[in-house]
Amino acid sequence: MLSRAAVRLPLRRRGYYATAHCRRGYATAVEVWREVNSLAAQPGMINMGQGFPDFAGSLTARQAAAEALLVGSAAANQYSAPAGLSELREEVSRLYARLYPGDAYDPASEVVICTSGQESLNAALRACVSEQVSRGGRDGVIVFEPYFPFTQGALDNAPAVMQPVRTHAPGFAIDAAALRAAVTPRTGARTVLLNSPHNPTGHMASEAELAAVAEVCVEHDLLAVSDEVYEHAVFGEGHAREDHHGKLFSLTGWRVAWALAPARLATAVASAHTNLTYSAPTPLQAGIAAALREEDGSFGGALREHRGLTVCDAQGGYFLVADAGAPGIGSVSRYSVMCSHLPLFPGVPDIDFVRSLAAECGVVCTPMSVFYADQDQSESCTLVRFTICKSREHIQRACAALAGRRGRRERVAGT
């Protein structure tokens, strides 16, 4: 863990290129997401592209939110304080005191409840960039590439200039030398955005990688924004480890998030959040507070029941990256070997593979090129991302469809 990161975003809620070029990539990513989501919405399609569960989330949270909606006091359905319900901030503080002893956050001054992880990322980046500029610094933000595409929109809103530092397949580990090389007067990098476990690759930063990031931050007086949306969706010895998660409690549509930071930065995050959405939905905050309190932050049972996966070449998160153009790709093997059924298309762009897969067997995945600033030159030409936060039945259907498609192609090739 990057101890006392400038801003931690545990929940939902990621070479030097010109800003205009990165924004062009962001616009392209939005178009690709729209196409992938449209494919997934067609009847009969098996959606392995979008990162949301296909099973109900925490019953405790849903019941508490329903009670607040229907029988709560008048205040239960009005604005909360911008920083969030005090009961939720207190439960969040208790949760992190249990998880990371000695790294406590004051619920009154260091915890901010936001409306989605995306909004908390926007608010955190705005706060950190403003802090650095006020110190006489510049607005560069180091982002490890590949990265969640909507990060560019958050940087535009800060406003800030992206400084991509590329990580490479198959491990996608952070290169300390490349990180150091990115901190120069020319790039103006004064903030680092870290996402671990990582979307889209599933890479979980090692202690050595975190230490290298921390060392660079201290040496150059950089601020760190640590996006930890998948911090407890980690795989130990091939299986999901017993820990809490669910982004949070598998309720991705609730859009309740939080940011944790030292008081001065938390105040800046709260100010940005207030200007963006003012406050998160009050009854849903009550639901999350109840789940944190009554389920005690131990949510591994639900995770194991619904995920239960053996994941290769990923250490955590909701996703698995596969290479459609090379043999020996990763697999989800508890139910069947999913990715070994992928047909190989050397040299075929990832978006064309995604379209072909959807048309021929009804499985929708995501092209990895949308996770790079320079999509035309990214090394991810044949890489695709599959979502693995689905039910056992959903995964099995996808496996069967992929196996049938490859079998048909092999028979045709043999005739």
LUMSE-729328 format. One record per residue (C-alpha): x, y, z; residue number from 1. Coordinates in nm, 3 decimals. Each point is the difference from the previous one (the first is absolute). Layout:
N
<east = X	north = Y	up = Z	fimi = NUM>
...
% end
This chain:
415
<east = 0.000	north = 0.000	up = 0.000	fimi = 1>
<east = 0.124	north = 0.350	up = -0.076	fimi = 2>
<east = -0.025	north = 0.123	up = 0.356	fimi = 3>
<east = -0.188	north = 0.327	up = 0.049	fimi = 4>
<east = -0.042	north = 0.071	up = -0.367	fimi = 5>
<east = -0.103	north = 0.358	up = -0.060	fimi = 6>
<east = -0.347	north = -0.116	up = -0.094	fimi = 7>
<east = -0.124	north = -0.359	up = 0.019	fimi = 8>
<east = -0.304	north = -0.099	up = -0.204	fimi = 9>
<east = -0.089	north = -0.343	up = 0.138	fimi = 10>
<east = -0.338	north = -0.009	up = -0.171	fimi = 11>
<east = -0.181	north = 0.076	up = -0.302	fimi = 12>
<east = 0.130	north = -0.020	up = -0.045	fimi = 13>
<east = 0.732	north = 0.124	up = -0.533	fimi = 14>
<east = 1.395	north = 0.414	up = -1.094	fimi = 15>
<east = -0.157	north = 0.349	up = 0.024	fimi = 16>
<east = -0.297	north = 0.077	up = -0.221	fimi = 17>
<east = -0.156	north = 0.336	up = -0.077	fimi = 18>
<east = -0.324	north = 0.076	up = 0.181	fimi = 19>
<east = -0.193	north = 0.026	up = -0.325	fimi = 20>
<east = 0.115	north = -0.347	up = -0.101	fimi = 21>
<east = -0.111	north = -0.154	up = 0.329	fimi = 22>
<east = -0.339	north = 0.167	up = -0.030	fimi = 23>
<east = -0.040	north = -0.143	up = -0.349	fimi = 24>
<east = 0.063	north = -0.342	up = 0.149	fimi = 25>
<east = -0.259	north = 0.065	up = 0.269	fimi = 26>
<east = -0.262	north = 0.090	up = -0.260	fimi = 27>
<east = 0.080	north = -0.318	up = -0.191	fimi = 28>
<east = -0.028	north = -0.207	up = 0.319	fimi = 29>
<east = -0.348	north = 0.138	up = 0.067	fimi = 30>
<east = -0.105	north = -0.101	up = -0.352	fimi = 31>
<east = 0.140	north = -0.351	up = 0.045	fimi = 32>
<east = -0.172	north = -0.040	up = 0.339	fimi = 33>
<east = -0.326	north = 0.105	up = -0.161	fimi = 34>
<east = 0.042	north = -0.268	up = -0.269	fimi = 35>
<east = 0.096	north = -0.273	up = 0.248	fimi = 36>
<east = -0.295	north = 0.084	up = 0.226	fimi = 37>
<east = -0.232	north = 0.000	up = -0.301	fimi = 38>
<east = 0.125	north = -0.346	up = -0.100	fimi = 39>
<east = -0.050	north = -0.128	up = 0.355	fimi = 40>
<east = -0.358	north = 0.131	up = 0.009	fimi = 41>
<east = -0.107	north = -0.208	up = -0.299	fimi = 42>
<east = -0.225	north = -0.301	up = 0.081	fimi = 43>
<east = 0.188	north = -0.318	up = 0.079	fimi = 44>
<east = 0.341	north = 0.162	up = 0.045	fimi = 45>
<east = 0.223	north = -0.113	up = 0.289	fimi = 46>
<east = 0.142	north = 0.319	up = 0.148	fimi = 47>
<east = 0.362	north = -0.054	up = 0.103	fimi = 48>
<east = 0.094	north = 0.360	up = -0.078	fimi = 49>
<east = -0.147	north = 0.215	up = 0.277	fimi = 50>
<east = 0.128	north = -0.026	up = 0.357	fimi = 51>
<east = -0.314	north = -0.052	up = 0.205	fimi = 52>
<east = -0.131	north = -0.313	up = 0.176	fimi = 53>
<east = -0.311	north = -0.180	up = -0.124	fimi = 54>
<east = -0.119	north = -0.093	up = 0.349	fimi = 55>
<east = -0.169	north = 0.193	up = 0.280	fimi = 56>
<east = 0.218	north = 0.194	up = 0.242	fimi = 57>
<east = -0.005	north = 0.024	up = 0.378	fimi = 58>
<east = -0.347	north = -0.071	up = 0.140	fimi = 59>
<east = 0.087	north = 0.193	up = 0.316	fimi = 60>
<east = 0.083	north = 0.311	up = -0.202	fimi = 61>
<east = -0.312	north = -0.029	up = -0.215	fimi = 62>
<east = -0.231	north = -0.048	up = 0.296	fimi = 63>
<east = 0.149	north = 0.293	up = 0.191	fimi = 64>
<east = -0.027	north = 0.226	up = -0.305	fimi = 65>
<east = -0.360	north = -0.108	up = -0.056	fimi = 66>
<east = -0.084	north = 0.078	up = 0.361	fimi = 67>
<east = 0.157	north = 0.345	up = -0.031	fimi = 68>
<east = -0.198	north = 0.061	up = -0.319	fimi = 69>
<east = -0.338	north = -0.117	up = 0.127	fimi = 70>
<east = -0.015	north = 0.037	up = 0.377	fimi = 71>
<east = 0.296	north = 0.220	up = 0.089	fimi = 72>
<east = -0.021	north = 0.353	up = 0.130	fimi = 73>
<east = -0.057	north = 0.292	up = -0.236	fimi = 74>
<east = 0.374	north = 0.069	up = 0.004	fimi = 75>
<east = 0.073	north = -0.352	up = -0.128	fimi = 76>
<east = -0.109	north = 0.103	up = -0.349	fimi = 77>
<east = 0.148	north = 0.348	up = -0.011	fimi = 78>
<east = 0.353	north = 0.124	up = -0.062	fimi = 79>
<east = 0.258	north = -0.133	up = 0.238	fimi = 80>
<east = 0.293	north = 0.215	up = 0.107	fimi = 81>
<east = 0.228	north = 0.035	up = -0.306	fimi = 82>
<east = 0.273	north = -0.207	up = 0.168	fimi = 83>
<east = -0.253	north = -0.279	up = 0.059	fimi = 84>
<east = -0.210	north = -0.149	up = 0.278	fimi = 85>
<east = 0.195	north = 0.000	up = 0.323	fimi = 86>
<east = -0.099	north = -0.362	up = 0.067	fimi = 87>
<east = 0.151	north = -0.112	up = -0.333	fimi = 88>
<east = 0.318	north = 0.202	up = 0.052	fimi = 89>
<east = 0.039	north = -0.159	up = 0.343	fimi = 90>
<east = -0.048	north = -0.351	up = -0.138	fimi = 91>
<east = 0.251	north = 0.065	up = -0.277	fimi = 92>
<east = 0.252	north = 0.122	up = 0.257	fimi = 93>
<east = -0.055	north = -0.312	up = 0.212	fimi = 94>
<east = 0.039	north = -0.223	up = -0.305	fimi = 95>
<east = 0.342	north = 0.139	up = -0.089	fimi = 96>
<east = 0.115	north = -0.002	up = 0.360	fimi = 97>
<east = -0.069	north = -0.375	up = -0.002	fimi = 98>
<east = 0.155	north = -0.060	up = -0.340	fimi = 99>
<east = 0.312	north = 0.212	up = 0.048	fimi = 100>
<east = 0.082	north = 0.041	up = 0.371	fimi = 101>
<east = 0.190	north = 0.321	up = 0.060	fimi = 102>
<east = -0.134	north = 0.162	up = -0.318	fimi = 103>
<east = -0.321	north = 0.146	up = 0.144	fimi = 104>
<east = -0.208	north = 0.277	up = -0.157	fimi = 105>
<east = -0.197	north = 0.256	up = 0.199	fimi = 106>
<east = -0.365	north = -0.034	up = -0.111	fimi = 107>
<east = -0.064	north = 0.369	up = 0.057	fimi = 108>
<east = 0.290	north = 0.141	up = -0.199	fimi = 109>
<east = 0.162	north = -0.273	up = -0.214	fimi = 110>
<east = -0.293	north = -0.194	up = -0.153	fimi = 111>
<east = -0.211	north = 0.138	up = -0.286	fimi = 112>
<east = -0.300	north = -0.191	up = -0.140	fimi = 113>
<east = -0.033	north = 0.050	up = -0.376	fimi = 114>
<east = -0.246	north = -0.085	up = -0.276	fimi = 115>
<east = 0.181	north = -0.287	up = -0.177	fimi = 116>
<east = 0.364	north = -0.089	up = -0.029	fimi = 117>
<east = 0.021	north = 0.202	up = -0.317	fimi = 118>
<east = -0.111	north = 0.313	up = 0.182	fimi = 119>
<east = 0.240	north = -0.066	up = 0.287	fimi = 120>
<east = 0.282	north = -0.036	up = -0.254	fimi = 121>
<east = -0.100	north = 0.331	up = -0.160	fimi = 122>
<east = -0.010	north = 0.171	up = 0.339	fimi = 123>
<east = 0.329	north = -0.150	up = 0.117	fimi = 124>
<east = 0.189	north = 0.095	up = -0.315	fimi = 125>
<east = -0.142	north = 0.352	up = 0.010	fimi = 126>
<east = 0.107	north = 0.034	up = 0.363	fimi = 127>
<east = 0.353	north = -0.133	up = -0.057	fimi = 128>
<east = 0.065	north = 0.199	up = -0.316	fimi = 129>
<east = -0.124	north = 0.320	up = 0.166	fimi = 130>
<east = 0.224	north = -0.069	up = 0.299	fimi = 131>
<east = 0.307	north = -0.048	up = -0.218	fimi = 132>
<east = -0.070	north = 0.307	up = -0.213	fimi = 133>
<east = -0.046	north = 0.207	up = 0.317	fimi = 134>
<east = 0.349	north = -0.109	up = 0.103	fimi = 135>
<east = 0.138	north = 0.130	up = -0.328	fimi = 136>
<east = 0.001	north = -0.341	up = -0.168	fimi = 137>
<east = -0.152	north = -0.108	up = -0.329	fimi = 138>
<east = -0.304	north = -0.203	up = -0.097	fimi = 139>
<east = 0.154	north = -0.324	up = -0.129	fimi = 140>
<east = -0.147	north = -0.329	up = 0.129	fimi = 141>
<east = 0.181	north = -0.332	up = -0.047	fimi = 142>
<east = -0.240	north = -0.277	up = -0.103	fimi = 143>
<east = 0.111	north = -0.361	up = -0.046	fimi = 144>
<east = -0.106	north = -0.126	up = -0.340	fimi = 145>
<east = -0.222	north = -0.184	up = -0.085	fimi = 146>
<east = -0.253	north = 0.188	up = 0.212	fimi = 147>
<east = -0.375	north = 0.034	up = 0.047	fimi = 148>
<east = -0.106	north = 0.218	up = -0.298	fimi = 149>
<east = -0.213	north = 0.245	up = 0.196	fimi = 150>
<east = 0.310	north = 0.107	up = 0.191	fimi = 151>
<east = 0.065	north = 0.242	up = -0.285	fimi = 152>
<east = -0.332	north = 0.173	up = 0.063	fimi = 153>
<east = 0.089	north = 0.038	up = 0.368	fimi = 154>
<east = 0.333	north = 0.156	up = -0.099	fimi = 155>
<east = -0.171	north = 0.239	up = -0.239	fimi = 156>
<east = -0.229	north = 0.109	up = 0.284	fimi = 157>
<east = 0.288	north = 0.058	up = 0.243	fimi = 158>
<east = 0.138	north = 0.144	up = -0.236	fimi = 159>
<east = 0.323	north = -0.197	up = -0.039	fimi = 160>
<east = 0.232	north = -0.142	up = -0.265	fimi = 161>
<east = 0.042	north = -0.377	up = -0.017	fimi = 162>
<east = 0.350	north = -0.144	up = 0.012	fimi = 163>
<east = -0.047	north = -0.367	up = -0.099	fimi = 164>
<east = 0.258	north = -0.251	up = 0.126	fimi = 165>
<east = -0.049	north = -0.325	up = -0.188	fimi = 166>
<east = 0.004	north = -0.342	up = 0.162	fimi = 167>
<east = 0.045	north = -0.306	up = -0.217	fimi = 168>
<east = -0.168	north = -0.337	up = -0.051	fimi = 169>
<east = -0.012	north = -0.263	up = 0.130	fimi = 170>
<east = 0.074	north = 0.116	up = 0.355	fimi = 171>
<east = -0.080	north = 0.375	up = -0.025	fimi = 172>
<east = 0.236	north = 0.073	up = 0.291	fimi = 173>
<east = 0.095	north = 0.359	up = 0.085	fimi = 174>
<east = 0.341	north = 0.090	up = -0.142	fimi = 175>
<east = 0.173	north = 0.215	up = 0.264	fimi = 176>
<east = 0.249	north = 0.136	up = -0.254	fimi = 177>
<east = -0.280	north = 0.107	up = -0.235	fimi = 178>
<east = -0.180	north = 0.165	up = 0.292	fimi = 179>
<east = 0.310	north = 0.198	up = 0.094	fimi = 180>
<east = 0.056	north = 0.101	up = -0.361	fimi = 181>
<east = -0.353	north = 0.146	up = -0.010	fimi = 182>
<east = 0.073	north = 0.250	up = 0.278	fimi = 183>
<east = 0.172	north = 0.281	up = -0.188	fimi = 184>
<east = -0.048	north = 0.376	up = -0.040	fimi = 185>
<east = -0.118	north = -0.065	up = -0.355	fimi = 186>
<east = -0.288	north = -0.225	up = 0.103	fimi = 187>
<east = -0.096	north = 0.203	up = 0.307	fimi = 188>
<east = -0.108	north = -0.316	up = 0.183	fimi = 189>
<east = -0.089	north = 0.083	up = 0.361	fimi = 190>
<east = -0.264	north = -0.267	up = 0.076	fimi = 191>
<east = -0.004	north = -0.380	up = -0.042	fimi = 192>
<east = -0.318	north = -0.202	up = -0.056	fimi = 193>
<east = 0.031	north = -0.362	up = 0.111	fimi = 194>
<east = -0.264	north = -0.272	up = -0.052	fimi = 195>
<east = 0.051	north = -0.338	up = 0.169	fimi = 196>
<east = -0.137	north = -0.256	up = -0.058	fimi = 197>
<east = 0.000	north = 0.141	up = -0.347	fimi = 198>
<east = -0.277	north = 0.054	up = -0.252	fimi = 199>
<east = 0.028	north = -0.135	up = -0.268	fimi = 200>
<east = 0.296	north = -0.237	up = 0.056	fimi = 201>
<east = -0.065	north = -0.151	up = 0.344	fimi = 202>
<east = 0.357	north = 0.080	up = 0.104	fimi = 203>
<east = 0.046	north = 0.054	up = 0.373	fimi = 204>
<east = 0.294	north = 0.221	up = 0.087	fimi = 205>
<east = 0.263	north = -0.179	up = 0.208	fimi = 206>
<east = 0.154	north = 0.138	up = 0.317	fimi = 207>
<east = 0.310	north = 0.084	up = -0.205	fimi = 208>
<east = -0.205	north = 0.189	up = -0.259	fimi = 209>
<east = -0.186	north = 0.196	up = 0.268	fimi = 210>
<east = 0.327	north = 0.080	up = 0.173	fimi = 211>
<east = 0.142	north = 0.130	up = -0.328	fimi = 212>
<east = -0.302	north = 0.226	up = -0.055	fimi = 213>
<east = 0.020	north = 0.127	up = 0.358	fimi = 214>
<east = 0.373	north = 0.069	up = -0.035	fimi = 215>
<east = -0.053	north = 0.207	up = -0.315	fimi = 216>
<east = -0.287	north = 0.190	up = 0.165	fimi = 217>
<east = 0.211	north = 0.089	up = 0.303	fimi = 218>
<east = 0.310	north = 0.083	up = -0.205	fimi = 219>
<east = -0.185	north = 0.237	up = -0.236	fimi = 220>
<east = -0.276	north = 0.122	up = 0.235	fimi = 221>
<east = -0.275	north = -0.160	up = -0.209	fimi = 222>
<east = -0.355	north = -0.062	up = 0.118	fimi = 223>
<east = -0.148	north = -0.349	up = -0.045	fimi = 224>
<east = -0.358	north = -0.089	up = -0.084	fimi = 225>
<east = -0.051	north = -0.369	up = 0.072	fimi = 226>
<east = -0.304	north = -0.144	up = -0.177	fimi = 227>
<east = -0.076	north = -0.314	up = 0.203	fimi = 228>
<east = -0.340	north = -0.091	up = -0.137	fimi = 229>
<east = 0.099	north = -0.370	up = -0.020	fimi = 230>
<east = 0.220	north = -0.007	up = 0.311	fimi = 231>
<east = -0.164	north = -0.312	up = 0.143	fimi = 232>
<east = -0.083	north = -0.180	up = -0.323	fimi = 233>
<east = 0.332	north = -0.182	up = 0.015	fimi = 234>
<east = 0.087	north = -0.357	up = -0.087	fimi = 235>
<east = 0.216	north = -0.212	up = 0.231	fimi = 236>
<east = 0.135	north = -0.337	up = -0.112	fimi = 237>
<east = -0.221	north = 0.013	up = -0.306	fimi = 238>
<east = -0.326	north = 0.078	up = 0.178	fimi = 239>
<east = -0.186	north = 0.302	up = 0.128	fimi = 240>
<east = 0.129	north = 0.075	up = 0.349	fimi = 241>
<east = -0.248	north = 0.042	up = 0.284	fimi = 242>
<east = -0.031	north = 0.374	up = 0.031	fimi = 243>
<east = -0.259	north = 0.270	up = -0.047	fimi = 244>
<east = -0.087	north = 0.143	up = -0.335	fimi = 245>
<east = -0.295	north = 0.038	up = -0.232	fimi = 246>
<east = 0.088	north = 0.344	up = -0.131	fimi = 247>
<east = -0.138	north = 0.029	up = 0.277	fimi = 248>
<east = -0.235	north = -0.293	up = 0.078	fimi = 249>
<east = -0.063	north = -0.058	up = -0.375	fimi = 250>
<east = -0.219	north = 0.312	up = -0.026	fimi = 251>
<east = 0.169	north = 0.180	up = -0.288	fimi = 252>
<east = -0.318	north = 0.189	up = -0.093	fimi = 253>
<east = -0.019	north = 0.177	up = 0.336	fimi = 254>
<east = 0.293	north = 0.230	up = -0.082	fimi = 255>
<east = 0.107	north = 0.050	up = 0.362	fimi = 256>
<east = 0.373	north = 0.050	up = 0.052	fimi = 257>
<east = 0.250	north = 0.153	up = 0.235	fimi = 258>
<east = 0.336	north = 0.173	up = -0.003	fimi = 259>
<east = 0.244	north = -0.009	up = 0.291	fimi = 260>
<east = 0.271	north = 0.263	up = 0.043	fimi = 261>
<east = 0.186	north = 0.216	up = 0.252	fimi = 262>
<east = -0.228	north = 0.279	up = 0.123	fimi = 263>
<east = 0.133	north = 0.279	up = -0.223	fimi = 264>
<east = -0.042	north = -0.203	up = -0.319	fimi = 265>
<east = -0.329	north = -0.152	up = 0.118	fimi = 266>
<east = -0.136	north = 0.353	up = 0.032	fimi = 267>
<east = 0.101	north = 0.069	up = -0.361	fimi = 268>
<east = -0.155	north = -0.331	up = -0.113	fimi = 269>
<east = -0.322	north = 0.087	up = 0.183	fimi = 270>
<east = -0.010	north = 0.342	up = -0.165	fimi = 271>
<east = 0.042	north = -0.152	up = -0.346	fimi = 272>
<east = -0.262	north = -0.267	up = 0.076	fimi = 273>
<east = -0.244	north = 0.267	up = 0.121	fimi = 274>
<east = 0.036	north = 0.186	up = -0.329	fimi = 275>
<east = -0.042	north = -0.320	up = -0.203	fimi = 276>
<east = -0.301	north = -0.173	up = 0.159	fimi = 277>
<east = -0.036	north = 0.157	up = 0.348	fimi = 278>
<east = -0.084	north = -0.325	up = 0.180	fimi = 279>
<east = -0.040	north = -0.373	up = -0.059	fimi = 280>
<east = -0.353	north = -0.155	up = 0.019	fimi = 281>
<east = -0.095	north = 0.010	up = 0.367	fimi = 282>
<east = -0.200	north = -0.327	up = 0.035	fimi = 283>
<east = 0.267	north = -0.193	up = -0.190	fimi = 284>
<east = 0.265	north = 0.137	up = 0.236	fimi = 285>
<east = -0.210	north = -0.136	up = 0.286	fimi = 286>
<east = -0.010	north = -0.340	up = -0.170	fimi = 287>
<east = 0.376	north = -0.016	up = -0.042	fimi = 288>
<east = 0.052	north = 0.110	up = 0.361	fimi = 289>
<east = -0.224	north = -0.281	up = 0.123	fimi = 290>
<east = 0.182	north = -0.259	up = -0.210	fimi = 291>
<east = 0.340	north = 0.116	up = 0.123	fimi = 292>
<east = -0.127	north = -0.012	up = 0.359	fimi = 293>
<east = -0.194	north = -0.326	up = -0.004	fimi = 294>
<east = 0.215	north = -0.201	up = -0.239	fimi = 295>
<east = 0.316	north = 0.122	up = 0.173	fimi = 296>
<east = 0.192	north = 0.047	up = -0.324	fimi = 297>
<east = 0.031	north = -0.377	up = -0.054	fimi = 298>
<east = -0.163	north = -0.067	up = -0.332	fimi = 299>
<east = 0.205	north = -0.295	up = -0.124	fimi = 300>
<east = -0.288	north = -0.247	up = 0.018	fimi = 301>
<east = -0.198	north = 0.177	up = -0.272	fimi = 302>
<east = 0.313	north = 0.054	up = -0.205	fimi = 303>
<east = 0.095	north = -0.366	up = 0.013	fimi = 304>
<east = -0.354	north = -0.118	up = -0.072	fimi = 305>
<east = -0.044	north = 0.215	up = -0.308	fimi = 306>
<east = 0.355	north = 0.034	up = -0.128	fimi = 307>
<east = 0.175	north = -0.324	up = 0.101	fimi = 308>
<east = 0.245	north = 0.029	up = -0.284	fimi = 309>
<east = 0.349	north = -0.122	up = -0.069	fimi = 310>
<east = 0.160	north = 0.290	up = -0.185	fimi = 311>
<east = 0.326	north = -0.019	up = -0.191	fimi = 312>
<east = 0.220	north = 0.301	up = -0.077	fimi = 313>
<east = -0.199	north = 0.233	up = 0.226	fimi = 314>
<east = 0.040	north = 0.069	up = 0.369	fimi = 315>
<east = -0.328	north = 0.180	up = 0.063	fimi = 316>
<east = -0.283	north = 0.214	up = -0.126	fimi = 317>
<east = -0.300	north = -0.070	up = -0.219	fimi = 318>
<east = 0.180	north = -0.074	up = -0.327	fimi = 319>
<east = 0.217	north = -0.239	up = -0.198	fimi = 320>
<east = 0.209	north = 0.105	up = -0.298	fimi = 321>
<east = 0.045	north = -0.249	up = -0.284	fimi = 322>
<east = 0.195	north = 0.007	up = -0.324	fimi = 323>
<east = -0.207	north = -0.091	up = -0.304	fimi = 324>
<east = 0.313	north = -0.018	up = -0.214	fimi = 325>
<east = 0.224	north = -0.234	up = 0.198	fimi = 326>
<east = -0.023	north = -0.351	up = 0.150	fimi = 327>
<east = 0.036	north = -0.072	up = 0.369	fimi = 328>
<east = -0.226	north = 0.276	up = 0.123	fimi = 329>
<east = -0.148	north = 0.020	up = 0.349	fimi = 330>
<east = -0.296	north = -0.205	up = 0.111	fimi = 331>
<east = -0.293	north = -0.019	up = 0.237	fimi = 332>
<east = 0.026	north = -0.368	up = 0.076	fimi = 333>
<east = -0.221	north = -0.090	up = 0.294	fimi = 334>
<east = -0.297	north = -0.053	up = -0.227	fimi = 335>
<east = 0.181	north = -0.050	up = -0.331	fimi = 336>
<east = 0.299	north = 0.150	up = -0.174	fimi = 337>
<east = -0.156	north = 0.315	up = -0.140	fimi = 338>
<east = 0.277	north = 0.178	up = -0.182	fimi = 339>
<east = 0.155	north = -0.313	up = -0.147	fimi = 340>
<east = -0.311	north = -0.013	up = -0.218	fimi = 341>
<east = 0.072	north = 0.336	up = -0.161	fimi = 342>
<east = 0.077	north = -0.019	up = -0.371	fimi = 343>
<east = 0.334	north = 0.153	up = -0.094	fimi = 344>
<east = 0.008	north = 0.302	up = -0.229	fimi = 345>
<east = 0.362	north = 0.117	up = -0.032	fimi = 346>
<east = 0.014	north = 0.362	up = -0.111	fimi = 347>
<east = -0.376	north = 0.058	up = 0.015	fimi = 348>
<east = -0.088	north = 0.322	up = 0.190	fimi = 349>
<east = -0.169	north = -0.060	up = 0.332	fimi = 350>
<east = -0.323	north = 0.179	up = -0.092	fimi = 351>
<east = -0.040	north = -0.220	up = -0.308	fimi = 352>
<east = 0.048	north = -0.308	up = 0.217	fimi = 353>
<east = -0.264	north = 0.128	up = 0.245	fimi = 354>
<east = -0.249	north = 0.048	up = -0.283	fimi = 355>
<east = 0.078	north = -0.343	up = -0.144	fimi = 356>
<east = -0.037	north = -0.173	up = 0.336	fimi = 357>
<east = -0.337	north = 0.167	up = 0.064	fimi = 358>
<east = -0.130	north = -0.087	up = -0.346	fimi = 359>
<east = 0.112	north = -0.364	up = -0.003	fimi = 360>
<east = -0.062	north = -0.121	up = 0.356	fimi = 361>
<east = -0.179	north = 0.280	up = 0.185	fimi = 362>
<east = 0.276	north = 0.076	up = 0.252	fimi = 363>
<east = 0.083	north = 0.370	up = 0.047	fimi = 364>
<east = 0.337	north = 0.113	up = 0.137	fimi = 365>
<east = 0.189	north = 0.332	up = -0.002	fimi = 366>
<east = 0.288	north = 0.099	up = -0.231	fimi = 367>
<east = 0.308	north = 0.097	up = 0.201	fimi = 368>
<east = 0.100	north = 0.283	up = -0.232	fimi = 369>
<east = -0.252	north = 0.228	up = 0.175	fimi = 370>
<east = 0.219	north = -0.015	up = 0.311	fimi = 371>
<east = 0.293	north = 0.179	up = -0.167	fimi = 372>
<east = 0.057	north = 0.368	up = -0.069	fimi = 373>
<east = 0.151	north = -0.070	up = -0.343	fimi = 374>
<east = -0.247	north = -0.253	up = -0.134	fimi = 375>
<east = 0.150	north = -0.011	up = -0.348	fimi = 376>
<east = 0.341	north = -0.104	up = 0.129	fimi = 377>
<east = -0.093	north = -0.204	up = 0.308	fimi = 378>
<east = 0.155	north = -0.343	up = 0.037	fimi = 379>
<east = -0.343	north = -0.136	up = 0.089	fimi = 380>
<east = -0.106	north = -0.063	up = -0.359	fimi = 381>
<east = -0.115	north = -0.357	up = 0.070	fimi = 382>
<east = -0.076	north = 0.026	up = 0.372	fimi = 383>
<east = -0.358	north = -0.011	up = 0.130	fimi = 384>
<east = -0.150	north = 0.027	up = 0.349	fimi = 385>
<east = -0.256	north = -0.239	up = 0.148	fimi = 386>
<east = -0.205	north = 0.074	up = 0.311	fimi = 387>
<east = 0.017	north = -0.275	up = 0.262	fimi = 388>
<east = -0.223	north = 0.146	up = 0.275	fimi = 389>
<east = -0.294	north = -0.200	up = -0.131	fimi = 390>
<east = -0.192	north = -0.297	up = 0.136	fimi = 391>
<east = 0.120	north = -0.356	up = -0.054	fimi = 392>
<east = -0.283	north = -0.061	up = -0.245	fimi = 393>
<east = 0.088	north = 0.309	up = -0.205	fimi = 394>
<east = 0.367	north = -0.102	up = -0.021	fimi = 395>
<east = -0.097	north = -0.355	up = -0.102	fimi = 396>
<east = -0.221	north = 0.130	up = -0.282	fimi = 397>
<east = 0.286	north = 0.213	up = -0.130	fimi = 398>
<east = 0.241	north = -0.296	up = 0.019	fimi = 399>
<east = -0.239	north = -0.224	up = -0.192	fimi = 400>
<east = -0.059	north = 0.263	up = -0.269	fimi = 401>
<east = 0.374	north = 0.062	up = -0.047	fimi = 402>
<east = 0.074	north = -0.374	up = -0.011	fimi = 403>
<east = -0.267	north = -0.057	up = -0.262	fimi = 404>
<east = 0.132	north = 0.281	up = -0.218	fimi = 405>
<east = 0.357	north = -0.125	up = 0.002	fimi = 406>
<east = -0.114	north = -0.355	up = -0.065	fimi = 407>
<east = -0.193	north = 0.114	up = -0.308	fimi = 408>
<east = 0.299	north = 0.192	up = -0.132	fimi = 409>
<east = 0.236	north = -0.294	up = 0.052	fimi = 410>
<east = -0.237	north = -0.233	up = -0.187	fimi = 411>
<east = -0.021	north = 0.244	up = -0.289	fimi = 412>
<east = 0.379	north = 0.034	up = -0.009	fimi = 413>
<east = 0.040	north = -0.379	up = -0.008	fimi = 414>
<east = -0.229	north = -0.056	up = -0.300	fimi = 415>
% end
